[in-house]
Structure formats: structure tokens, C-alpha cells
């Protein structure tokens, strides 16, 4: 089992969700976050005054999938979330040692 953590631009969330549903992903956790990467934030002008935006709004997706499906999920997120501009996000893939569905007690792949 793998845990895929992806950060994407907020306006790409629905498109990514639809693409993942189409390939068989049955669930995900979504969190609104703020952060910065290589762009280190940016400056904006509001009512004539320039100010620094040090943290950029992002969406964090957490998706638990079988190991066999991980590469397809990463490819789908990459293809769907890409705009070609700085700040498109990152994807991390981690191993899951154990999963338990609380309601039924099912474990590991059965819990996904």
C-alpha cells in the first residue's frame, strides 16, 4: 500500500478529483494549506499598496492506494494538475505499513 501526498493549485482540485475517480480512486482527504516552494512567495498590489505574500494557497491531497495503482495515480495527478507555470505543486509517495477500516475492522488492502 502507498500513501500519495500531493500539493496542487486550488483551482485544479475538481479536475484532479474527476480524473482520479475515472481511474478508480475511491477516496481521498483534502486539506486547504498555505506554503511556498522555489517561488518563495510573491508580491501583489492591493489598493495601490504593494505587499508581500509569503505563503501561497494550495490544496493538499492524501490518497491511500494499493501499490499496484500508485504509479497510475501519480501520473494522473501530474498530467491533470500541470499548468506549466511555477507553483504547480509536488507529489510524494510513502509506504503504508498498516491500514484499518474502523467501522468493519478490515485491514490493509481490504481497508482501502
Order of alpha helices (4+ residues) and beta strands (2+ residues): beta-alpha-beta-beta-beta-beta-alpha-beta
